[in-house]
């Protein structure tokens, strides 16, 4: 149970960082395209991490139900 809670907290942290990076990329799109692309790239990497964690919690929830 502790691991599940820790994973969920990590997911929430990554989600807030992801939203921040996407907003930053959107705001920089007109002024500095290189920085905007970098922010987008970082956001995509975070999204990949979040998907991995979502997969892990799905497996943990399945195990807890059995």
mmCIF file of the N, C-alpha and C atoms, coordinates in Angstrom:
data_MODEL
# 
_entry.id   MODEL 
# 
loop_
_atom_site.group_PDB 
_atom_site.id 
_atom_site.type_symbol 
_atom_site.label_atom_id 
_atom_site.label_alt_id 
_atom_site.label_comp_id 
_atom_site.label_asym_id 
_atom_site.label_entity_id 
_atom_site.label_seq_id 
_atom_site.pdbx_PDB_ins_code 
_atom_site.Cartn_x 
_atom_site.Cartn_y 
_atom_site.Cartn_z 
_atom_site.occupancy 
_atom_site.B_iso_or_equiv 
_atom_site.pdbx_formal_charge 
_atom_site.auth_seq_id 
_atom_site.auth_comp_id 
_atom_site.auth_asym_id 
_atom_site.auth_atom_id 
_atom_site.pdbx_PDB_model_num 
ATOM 1   N N  . UNK A 1 1  ? 0.826  -1.197  0.000   1.00 0.00 ? 1  UNK A N  1 
ATOM 2   C CA . UNK A 1 1  ? 0.000  0.000   0.000   1.00 0.00 ? 1  UNK A CA 1 
ATOM 3   C C  . UNK A 1 1  ? 0.868  1.258   0.000   1.00 0.00 ? 1  UNK A C  1 
ATOM 4   N N  . UNK A 1 2  ? 1.974  1.212   0.726   1.00 0.00 ? 2  UNK A N  1 
ATOM 5   C CA . UNK A 1 2  ? 2.863  2.360   0.773   1.00 0.00 ? 2  UNK A CA 1 
ATOM 6   C C  . UNK A 1 2  ? 3.408  2.685   -0.604  1.00 0.00 ? 2  UNK A C  1 
ATOM 7   N N  . UNK A 1 3  ? 3.770  1.631   -1.356  1.00 0.00 ? 3  UNK A N  1 
ATOM 8   C CA . UNK A 1 3  ? 4.328  1.843   -2.687  1.00 0.00 ? 3  UNK A CA 1 
ATOM 9   C C  . UNK A 1 3  ? 3.300  2.482   -3.604  1.00 0.00 ? 3  UNK A C  1 
ATOM 10  N N  . UNK A 1 4  ? 2.067  2.059   -3.518  1.00 0.00 ? 4  UNK A N  1 
ATOM 11  C CA . UNK A 1 4  ? 1.018  2.625   -4.355  1.00 0.00 ? 4  UNK A CA 1 
ATOM 12  C C  . UNK A 1 4  ? 0.843  4.110   -4.061  1.00 0.00 ? 4  UNK A C  1 
ATOM 13  N N  . UNK A 1 5  ? 0.841  4.458   -2.783  1.00 0.00 ? 5  UNK A N  1 
ATOM 14  C CA . UNK A 1 5  ? 0.690  5.863   -2.400  1.00 0.00 ? 5  UNK A CA 1 
ATOM 15  C C  . UNK A 1 5  ? 1.866  6.687   -2.906  1.00 0.00 ? 5  UNK A C  1 
ATOM 16  N N  . UNK A 1 6  ? 3.066  6.139   -2.804  1.00 0.00 ? 6  UNK A N  1 
ATOM 17  C CA . UNK A 1 6  ? 4.256  6.838   -3.267  1.00 0.00 ? 6  UNK A CA 1 
ATOM 18  C C  . UNK A 1 6  ? 4.213  7.038   -4.784  1.00 0.00 ? 6  UNK A C  1 
ATOM 19  N N  . UNK A 1 7  ? 3.765  6.029   -5.506  1.00 0.00 ? 7  UNK A N  1 
ATOM 20  C CA . UNK A 1 7  ? 3.655  6.130   -6.960  1.00 0.00 ? 7  UNK A CA 1 
ATOM 21  C C  . UNK A 1 7  ? 2.625  7.180   -7.342  1.00 0.00 ? 7  UNK A C  1 
ATOM 22  N N  . UNK A 1 8  ? 1.513  7.231   -6.648  1.00 0.00 ? 8  UNK A N  1 
ATOM 23  C CA . UNK A 1 8  ? 0.470  8.211   -6.948  1.00 0.00 ? 8  UNK A CA 1 
ATOM 24  C C  . UNK A 1 8  ? 0.971  9.623   -6.663  1.00 0.00 ? 8  UNK A C  1 
ATOM 25  N N  . UNK A 1 9  ? 1.699  9.810   -5.572  1.00 0.00 ? 9  UNK A N  1 
ATOM 26  C CA . UNK A 1 9  ? 2.278  11.125  -5.277  1.00 0.00 ? 9  UNK A CA 1 
ATOM 27  C C  . UNK A 1 9  ? 3.266  11.539  -6.366  1.00 0.00 ? 9  UNK A C  1 
ATOM 28  N N  . UNK A 1 10 ? 4.059  10.582  -6.821  1.00 0.00 ? 10 UNK A N  1 
ATOM 29  C CA . UNK A 1 10 ? 5.012  10.849  -7.895  1.00 0.00 ? 10 UNK A CA 1 
ATOM 30  C C  . UNK A 1 10 ? 4.268  11.218  -9.184  1.00 0.00 ? 10 UNK A C  1 
ATOM 31  N N  . UNK A 1 11 ? 3.172  10.532  -9.459  1.00 0.00 ? 11 UNK A N  1 
ATOM 32  C CA . UNK A 1 11 ? 2.362  10.848  -10.638 1.00 0.00 ? 11 UNK A CA 1 
ATOM 33  C C  . UNK A 1 11 ? 1.833  12.276  -10.565 1.00 0.00 ? 11 UNK A C  1 
ATOM 34  N N  . UNK A 1 12 ? 1.358  12.681  -9.409  1.00 0.00 ? 12 UNK A N  1 
ATOM 35  C CA . UNK A 1 12 ? 0.820  14.032  -9.256  1.00 0.00 ? 12 UNK A CA 1 
ATOM 36  C C  . UNK A 1 12 ? 1.900  15.089  -9.451  1.00 0.00 ? 12 UNK A C  1 
ATOM 37  N N  . UNK A 1 13 ? 3.088  14.818  -8.935  1.00 0.00 ? 13 UNK A N  1 
ATOM 38  C CA . UNK A 1 13 ? 4.210  15.742  -9.122  1.00 0.00 ? 13 UNK A CA 1 
ATOM 39  C C  . UNK A 1 13 ? 4.573  15.854  -10.595 1.00 0.00 ? 13 UNK A C  1 
ATOM 40  N N  . UNK A 1 14 ? 4.659  14.717  -11.270 1.00 0.00 ? 14 UNK A N  1 
ATOM 41  C CA . UNK A 1 14 ? 4.989  14.719  -12.697 1.00 0.00 ? 14 UNK A CA 1 
ATOM 42  C C  . UNK A 1 14 ? 3.904  15.408  -13.515 1.00 0.00 ? 14 UNK A C  1 
ATOM 43  N N  . UNK A 1 15 ? 2.651  15.219  -13.136 1.00 0.00 ? 15 UNK A N  1 
ATOM 44  C CA . UNK A 1 15 ? 1.554  15.847  -13.869 1.00 0.00 ? 15 UNK A CA 1 
ATOM 45  C C  . UNK A 1 15 ? 1.612  17.368  -13.762 1.00 0.00 ? 15 UNK A C  1 
ATOM 46  N N  . UNK A 1 16 ? 1.897  17.881  -12.574 1.00 0.00 ? 16 UNK A N  1 
ATOM 47  C CA . UNK A 1 16 ? 1.980  19.334  -12.425 1.00 0.00 ? 16 UNK A CA 1 
ATOM 48  C C  . UNK A 1 16 ? 3.173  19.891  -13.199 1.00 0.00 ? 16 UNK A C  1 
ATOM 49  N N  . UNK A 1 17 ? 4.283  19.175  -13.191 1.00 0.00 ? 17 UNK A N  1 
ATOM 50  C CA . UNK A 1 17 ? 5.462  19.600  -13.969 1.00 0.00 ? 17 UNK A CA 1 
ATOM 51  C C  . UNK A 1 17 ? 5.162  19.545  -15.466 1.00 0.00 ? 17 UNK A C  1 
ATOM 52  N N  . UNK A 1 18 ? 4.457  18.505  -15.890 1.00 0.00 ? 18 UNK A N  1 
ATOM 53  C CA . UNK A 1 18 ? 4.078  18.356  -17.298 1.00 0.00 ? 18 UNK A CA 1 
ATOM 54  C C  . UNK A 1 18 ? 3.208  19.527  -17.759 1.00 0.00 ? 18 UNK A C  1 
ATOM 55  N N  . UNK A 1 19 ? 2.210  19.858  -16.962 1.00 0.00 ? 19 UNK A N  1 
ATOM 56  C CA . UNK A 1 19 ? 1.328  20.980  -17.310 1.00 0.00 ? 19 UNK A CA 1 
ATOM 57  C C  . UNK A 1 19 ? 2.104  22.283  -17.408 1.00 0.00 ? 19 UNK A C  1 
ATOM 58  N N  . UNK A 1 20 ? 3.033  22.466  -16.485 1.00 0.00 ? 20 UNK A N  1 
ATOM 59  C CA . UNK A 1 20 ? 3.854  23.669  -16.495 1.00 0.00 ? 20 UNK A CA 1 
ATOM 60  C C  . UNK A 1 20 ? 4.698  23.751  -17.771 1.00 0.00 ? 20 UNK A C  1 
ATOM 61  N N  . UNK A 1 21 ? 5.308  22.640  -18.159 1.00 0.00 ? 21 UNK A N  1 
ATOM 62  C CA . UNK A 1 21 ? 6.144  22.633  -19.360 1.00 0.00 ? 21 UNK A CA 1 
ATOM 63  C C  . UNK A 1 21 ? 5.327  22.850  -20.637 1.00 0.00 ? 21 UNK A C  1 
ATOM 64  N N  . UNK A 1 22 ? 4.142  22.273  -20.699 1.00 0.00 ? 22 UNK A N  1 
ATOM 65  C CA . UNK A 1 22 ? 3.285  22.464  -21.871 1.00 0.00 ? 22 UNK A CA 1 
ATOM 66  C C  . UNK A 1 22 ? 2.849  23.922  -21.974 1.00 0.00 ? 22 UNK A C  1 
ATOM 67  N N  . UNK A 1 23 ? 2.498  24.510  -20.845 1.00 0.00 ? 23 UNK A N  1 
ATOM 68  C CA . UNK A 1 23 ? 2.112  25.922  -20.852 1.00 0.00 ? 23 UNK A CA 1 
ATOM 69  C C  . UNK A 1 23 ? 3.293  26.806  -21.256 1.00 0.00 ? 23 UNK A C  1 
ATOM 70  N N  . UNK A 1 24 ? 4.466  26.498  -20.743 1.00 0.00 ? 24 UNK A N  1 
ATOM 71  C CA . UNK A 1 24 ? 5.661  27.260  -21.094 1.00 0.00 ? 24 UNK A CA 1 
ATOM 72  C C  . UNK A 1 24 ? 5.955  27.130  -22.587 1.00 0.00 ? 24 UNK A C  1 
ATOM 73  N N  . UNK A 1 25 ? 5.827  25.940  -23.139 1.00 0.00 ? 25 UNK A N  1 
ATOM 74  C CA . UNK A 1 25 ? 6.067  25.731  -24.574 1.00 0.00 ? 25 UNK A CA 1 
ATOM 75  C C  . UNK A 1 25 ? 5.074  26.536  -25.399 1.00 0.00 ? 25 UNK A C  1 
ATOM 76  N N  . UNK A 1 26 ? 3.814  26.542  -24.966 1.00 0.00 ? 26 UNK A N  1 
ATOM 77  C CA . UNK A 1 26 ? 2.791  27.297  -25.687 1.00 0.00 ? 26 UNK A CA 1 
ATOM 78  C C  . UNK A 1 26 ? 3.076  28.803  -25.643 1.00 0.00 ? 26 UNK A C  1 
ATOM 79  N N  . UNK A 1 27 ? 3.473  29.295  -24.490 1.00 0.00 ? 27 UNK A N  1 
ATOM 80  C CA . UNK A 1 27 ? 3.746  30.720  -24.340 1.00 0.00 ? 27 UNK A CA 1 
ATOM 81  C C  . UNK A 1 27 ? 4.986  31.165  -25.121 1.00 0.00 ? 27 UNK A C  1 
ATOM 82  N N  . UNK A 1 28 ? 5.950  30.278  -25.266 1.00 0.00 ? 28 UNK A N  1 
ATOM 83  C CA . UNK A 1 28 ? 7.183  30.630  -25.969 1.00 0.00 ? 28 UNK A CA 1 
ATOM 84  C C  . UNK A 1 28 ? 7.115  30.386  -27.475 1.00 0.00 ? 28 UNK A C  1 
ATOM 85  N N  . UNK A 1 29 ? 6.046  29.788  -27.925 1.00 0.00 ? 29 UNK A N  1 
ATOM 86  C CA . UNK A 1 29 ? 5.949  29.398  -29.337 1.00 0.00 ? 29 UNK A CA 1 
ATOM 87  C C  . UNK A 1 29 ? 6.172  30.570  -30.292 1.00 0.00 ? 29 UNK A C  1 
ATOM 88  N N  . UNK A 1 30 ? 5.665  31.753  -29.974 1.00 0.00 ? 30 UNK A N  1 
ATOM 89  C CA . UNK A 1 30 ? 5.778  32.907  -30.862 1.00 0.00 ? 30 UNK A CA 1 
ATOM 90  C C  . UNK A 1 30 ? 7.090  33.666  -30.698 1.00 0.00 ? 30 UNK A C  1 
ATOM 91  N N  . UNK A 1 31 ? 7.691  33.603  -29.524 1.00 0.00 ? 31 UNK A N  1 
ATOM 92  C CA . UNK A 1 31 ? 8.881  34.416  -29.277 1.00 0.00 ? 31 UNK A CA 1 
ATOM 93  C C  . UNK A 1 31 ? 10.188 33.647  -29.452 1.00 0.00 ? 31 UNK A C  1 
ATOM 94  N N  . UNK A 1 32 ? 10.262 32.432  -28.941 1.00 0.00 ? 32 UNK A N  1 
ATOM 95  C CA . UNK A 1 32 ? 11.505 31.659  -28.996 1.00 0.00 ? 32 UNK A CA 1 
ATOM 96  C C  . UNK A 1 32 ? 11.171 30.205  -29.314 1.00 0.00 ? 32 UNK A C  1 
ATOM 97  N N  . UNK A 1 33 ? 11.217 29.879  -30.590 1.00 0.00 ? 33 UNK A N  1 
ATOM 98  C CA . UNK A 1 33 ? 10.784 28.542  -31.003 1.00 0.00 ? 33 UNK A CA 1 
ATOM 99  C C  . UNK A 1 33 ? 11.721 27.448  -30.492 1.00 0.00 ? 33 UNK A C  1 
ATOM 100 N N  . UNK A 1 34 ? 13.011 27.732  -30.380 1.00 0.00 ? 34 UNK A N  1 
ATOM 101 C CA . UNK A 1 34 ? 13.952 26.717  -29.900 1.00 0.00 ? 34 UNK A CA 1 
ATOM 102 C C  . UNK A 1 34 ? 13.652 26.351  -28.443 1.00 0.00 ? 34 UNK A C  1 
ATOM 103 N N  . UNK A 1 35 ? 13.423 27.345  -27.612 1.00 0.00 ? 35 UNK A N  1 
ATOM 104 C CA . UNK A 1 35 ? 13.103 27.091  -26.210 1.00 0.00 ? 35 UNK A CA 1 
ATOM 105 C C  . UNK A 1 35 ? 11.740 26.402  -26.080 1.00 0.00 ? 35 UNK A C  1 
ATOM 106 N N  . UNK A 1 36 ? 10.820 26.781  -26.948 1.00 0.00 ? 36 UNK A N  1 
ATOM 107 C CA . UNK A 1 36 ? 9.513  26.138  -26.972 1.00 0.00 ? 36 UNK A CA 1 
ATOM 108 C C  . UNK A 1 36 ? 9.650  24.656  -27.310 1.00 0.00 ? 36 UNK A C  1 
ATOM 109 N N  . UNK A 1 37 ? 10.467 24.340  -28.309 1.00 0.00 ? 37 UNK A N  1 
ATOM 110 C CA . UNK A 1 37 ? 10.691 22.942  -28.691 1.00 0.00 ? 37 UNK A CA 1 
ATOM 111 C C  . UNK A 1 37 ? 11.340 22.153  -27.565 1.00 0.00 ? 37 UNK A C  1 
ATOM 112 N N  . UNK A 1 38 ? 12.271 22.778  -26.864 1.00 0.00 ? 38 UNK A N  1 
ATOM 113 C CA . UNK A 1 38 ? 12.924 22.109  -25.746 1.00 0.00 ? 38 UNK A CA 1 
ATOM 114 C C  . UNK A 1 38 ? 11.925 21.815  -24.630 1.00 0.00 ? 38 UNK A C  1 
ATOM 115 N N  . UNK A 1 39 ? 11.055 22.766  -24.329 1.00 0.00 ? 39 UNK A N  1 
ATOM 116 C CA . UNK A 1 39 ? 10.038 22.555  -23.296 1.00 0.00 ? 39 UNK A CA 1 
ATOM 117 C C  . UNK A 1 39 ? 9.082  21.442  -23.709 1.00 0.00 ? 39 UNK A C  1 
ATOM 118 N N  . UNK A 1 40 ? 8.733  21.419  -24.977 1.00 0.00 ? 40 UNK A N  1 
ATOM 119 C CA . UNK A 1 40 ? 7.861  20.353  -25.480 1.00 0.00 ? 40 UNK A CA 1 
ATOM 120 C C  . UNK A 1 40 ? 8.530  18.992  -25.353 1.00 0.00 ? 40 UNK A C  1 
ATOM 121 N N  . UNK A 1 41 ? 9.814  18.934  -25.682 1.00 0.00 ? 41 UNK A N  1 
ATOM 122 C CA . UNK A 1 41 ? 10.564 17.688  -25.576 1.00 0.00 ? 41 UNK A CA 1 
ATOM 123 C C  . UNK A 1 41 ? 10.596 17.192  -24.133 1.00 0.00 ? 41 UNK A C  1 
ATOM 124 N N  . UNK A 1 42 ? 10.850 18.092  -23.203 1.00 0.00 ? 42 UNK A N  1 
ATOM 125 C CA . UNK A 1 42 ? 10.863 17.725  -21.789 1.00 0.00 ? 42 UNK A CA 1 
ATOM 126 C C  . UNK A 1 42 ? 9.481  17.235  -21.340 1.00 0.00 ? 42 UNK A C  1 
ATOM 127 N N  . UNK A 1 43 ? 8.428  17.887  -21.841 1.00 0.00 ? 43 UNK A N  1 
ATOM 128 C CA . UNK A 1 43 ? 7.072  17.478  -21.498 1.00 0.00 ? 43 UNK A CA 1 
ATOM 129 C C  . UNK A 1 43 ? 6.774  16.081  -22.036 1.00 0.00 ? 43 UNK A C  1 
ATOM 130 N N  . UNK A 1 44 ? 7.246  15.771  -23.229 1.00 0.00 ? 44 UNK A N  1 
ATOM 131 C CA . UNK A 1 44 ? 7.028  14.447  -23.814 1.00 0.00 ? 44 UNK A CA 1 
ATOM 132 C C  . UNK A 1 44 ? 7.746  13.381  -22.993 1.00 0.00 ? 44 UNK A C  1 
ATOM 133 N N  . UNK A 1 45 ? 8.951  13.683  -22.529 1.00 0.00 ? 45 UNK A N  1 
ATOM 134 C CA . UNK A 1 45 ? 9.675  12.741  -21.685 1.00 0.00 ? 45 UNK A CA 1 
ATOM 135 C C  . UNK A 1 45 ? 8.911  12.485  -20.385 1.00 0.00 ? 45 UNK A C  1 
ATOM 136 N N  . UNK A 1 46 ? 8.355  13.543  -19.795 1.00 0.00 ? 46 UNK A N  1 
ATOM 137 C CA . UNK A 1 46 ? 7.572  13.378  -18.563 1.00 0.00 ? 46 UNK A CA 1 
ATOM 138 C C  . UNK A 1 46 ? 6.311  12.570  -18.824 1.00 0.00 ? 46 UNK A C  1 
ATOM 139 N N  . UNK A 1 47 ? 5.686  12.807  -19.971 1.00 0.00 ? 47 UNK A N  1 
ATOM 140 C CA . UNK A 1 47 ? 4.484  12.054  -20.315 1.00 0.00 ? 47 UNK A CA 1 
ATOM 141 C C  . UNK A 1 47 ? 4.807  10.561  -20.428 1.00 0.00 ? 47 UNK A C  1 
ATOM 142 N N  . UNK A 1 48 ? 5.952  10.254  -20.977 1.00 0.00 ? 48 UNK A N  1 
ATOM 143 C CA . UNK A 1 48 ? 6.374  8.857   -21.076 1.00 0.00 ? 48 UNK A CA 1 
ATOM 144 C C  . UNK A 1 48 ? 6.552  8.246   -19.680 1.00 0.00 ? 48 UNK A C  1 
ATOM 145 N N  . UNK A 1 49 ? 7.162  8.980   -18.772 1.00 0.00 ? 49 UNK A N  1 
ATOM 146 C CA . UNK A 1 49 ? 7.329  8.505   -17.395 1.00 0.00 ? 49 UNK A CA 1 
ATOM 147 C C  . UNK A 1 49 ? 5.974  8.306   -16.717 1.00 0.00 ? 49 UNK A C  1 
ATOM 148 N N  . UNK A 1 50 ? 5.059  9.251   -16.949 1.00 0.00 ? 50 UNK A N  1 
ATOM 149 C CA . UNK A 1 50 ? 3.726  9.144   -16.348 1.00 0.00 ? 50 UNK A CA 1 
ATOM 150 C C  . UNK A 1 50 ? 2.990  7.914   -16.872 1.00 0.00 ? 50 UNK A C  1 
ATOM 151 N N  . UNK A 1 51 ? 3.143  7.621   -18.151 1.00 0.00 ? 51 UNK A N  1 
ATOM 152 C CA . UNK A 1 51 ? 2.503  6.432   -18.713 1.00 0.00 ? 51 UNK A CA 1 
ATOM 153 C C  . UNK A 1 51 ? 3.075  5.157   -18.108 1.00 0.00 ? 51 UNK A C  1 
ATOM 154 N N  . UNK A 1 52 ? 4.382  5.134   -17.846 1.00 0.00 ? 52 UNK A N  1 
ATOM 155 C CA . UNK A 1 52 ? 4.986  3.976   -17.193 1.00 0.00 ? 52 UNK A CA 1 
ATOM 156 C C  . UNK A 1 52 ? 4.417  3.795   -15.787 1.00 0.00 ? 52 UNK A C  1 
ATOM 157 N N  . UNK A 1 53 ? 4.304  4.896   -15.049 1.00 0.00 ? 53 UNK A N  1 
ATOM 158 C CA . UNK A 1 53 ? 3.758  4.816   -13.694 1.00 0.00 ? 53 UNK A CA 1 
ATOM 159 C C  . UNK A 1 53 ? 2.291  4.401   -13.708 1.00 0.00 ? 53 UNK A C  1 
ATOM 160 N N  . UNK A 1 54 ? 1.544  4.887   -14.677 1.00 0.00 ? 54 UNK A N  1 
ATOM 161 C CA . UNK A 1 54 ? 0.131  4.505   -14.800 1.00 0.00 ? 54 UNK A CA 1 
ATOM 162 C C  . UNK A 1 54 ? 0.029  2.998   -15.046 1.00 0.00 ? 54 UNK A C  1 
ATOM 163 N N  . UNK A 1 55 ? 0.937  2.473   -15.855 1.00 0.00 ? 55 UNK A N  1 
ATOM 164 C CA . UNK A 1 55 ? 0.962  1.038   -16.115 1.00 0.00 ? 55 UNK A CA 1 
ATOM 165 C C  . UNK A 1 55 ? 1.271  0.272   -14.835 1.00 0.00 ? 55 UNK A C  1 
ATOM 166 N N  . UNK A 1 56 ? 2.226  0.773   -14.045 1.00 0.00 ? 56 UNK A N  1 
ATOM 167 C CA . UNK A 1 56 ? 2.567  0.106   -12.793 1.00 0.00 ? 56 UNK A CA 1 
ATOM 168 C C  . UNK A 1 56 ? 1.401  0.110   -11.811 1.00 0.00 ? 56 UNK A C  1 
ATOM 169 N N  . UNK A 1 57 ? 0.722  1.218   -11.688 1.00 0.00 ? 57 UNK A N  1 
ATOM 170 C CA . UNK A 1 57 ? -0.397 1.279   -10.739 1.00 0.00 ? 57 UNK A CA 1 
ATOM 171 C C  . UNK A 1 57 ? -1.545 0.407   -11.218 1.00 0.00 ? 57 UNK A C  1 
ATOM 172 N N  . UNK A 1 58 ? -1.697 0.271   -12.519 1.00 0.00 ? 58 UNK A N  1 
ATOM 173 C CA . UNK A 1 58 ? -2.744 -0.617  -13.042 1.00 0.00 ? 58 UNK A CA 1 
ATOM 174 C C  . UNK A 1 58 ? -2.448 -2.044  -12.619 1.00 0.00 ? 58 UNK A C  1 
ATOM 175 N N  . UNK A 1 59 ? -1.177 -2.451  -12.728 1.00 0.00 ? 59 UNK A N  1 
ATOM 176 C CA . UNK A 1 59 ? -0.787 -3.783  -12.316 1.00 0.00 ? 59 UNK A CA 1 
ATOM 177 C C  . UNK A 1 59 ? -0.948 -3.984  -10.814 1.00 0.00 ? 59 UNK A C  1 
ATOM 178 N N  . UNK A 1 60 ? -0.594 -2.961  -10.027 1.00 0.00 ? 60 UNK A N  1 
ATOM 179 C CA . UNK A 1 60 ? -0.737 -3.071  -8.565  1.00 0.00 ? 60 UNK A CA 1 
ATOM 180 C C  . UNK A 1 60 ? -2.196 -3.177  -8.168  1.00 0.00 ? 60 UNK A C  1 
ATOM 181 N N  . UNK A 1 61 ? -3.064 -2.410  -8.824  1.00 0.00 ? 61 UNK A N  1 
ATOM 182 C CA . UNK A 1 61 ? -4.495 -2.488  -8.512  1.00 0.00 ? 61 UNK A CA 1 
ATOM 183 C C  . UNK A 1 61 ? -5.058 -3.852  -8.865  1.00 0.00 ? 61 UNK A C  1 
ATOM 184 N N  . UNK A 1 62 ? -4.596 -4.436  -9.954  1.00 0.00 ? 62 UNK A N  1 
ATOM 185 C CA . UNK A 1 62 ? -5.041 -5.764  -10.346 1.00 0.00 ? 62 UNK A CA 1 
ATOM 186 C C  . UNK A 1 62 ? -4.611 -6.799  -9.312  1.00 0.00 ? 62 UNK A C  1 
ATOM 187 N N  . UNK A 1 63 ? -3.373 -6.690  -8.818  1.00 0.00 ? 63 UNK A N  1 
ATOM 188 C CA . UNK A 1 63 ? -2.882 -7.612  -7.818  1.00 0.00 ? 63 UNK A CA 1 
ATOM 189 C C  . UNK A 1 63 ? -3.622 -7.479  -6.492  1.00 0.00 ? 63 UNK A C  1 
ATOM 190 N N  . UNK A 1 64 ? -3.966 -6.243  -6.123  1.00 0.00 ? 64 UNK A N  1 
ATOM 191 C CA . UNK A 1 64 ? -4.659 -6.027  -4.860  1.00 0.00 ? 64 UNK A CA 1 
ATOM 192 C C  . UNK A 1 64 ? -6.079 -6.585  -4.904  1.00 0.00 ? 64 UNK A C  1 
ATOM 193 N N  . UNK A 1 65 ? -6.686 -6.579  -6.080  1.00 0.00 ? 65 UNK A N  1 
ATOM 194 C CA . UNK A 1 65 ? -8.051 -7.090  -6.201  1.00 0.00 ? 65 UNK A CA 1 
ATOM 195 C C  . UNK A 1 65 ? -8.093 -8.607  -6.083  1.00 0.00 ? 65 UNK A C  1 
ATOM 196 N N  . UNK A 1 66 ? -7.007 -9.272  -6.455  1.00 0.00 ? 66 UNK A N  1 
ATOM 197 C CA . UNK A 1 66 ? -6.974 -10.746 -6.419  1.00 0.00 ? 66 UNK A CA 1 
ATOM 198 C C  . UNK A 1 66 ? -6.646 -11.254 -5.073  1.00 0.00 ? 66 UNK A C  1 
# 
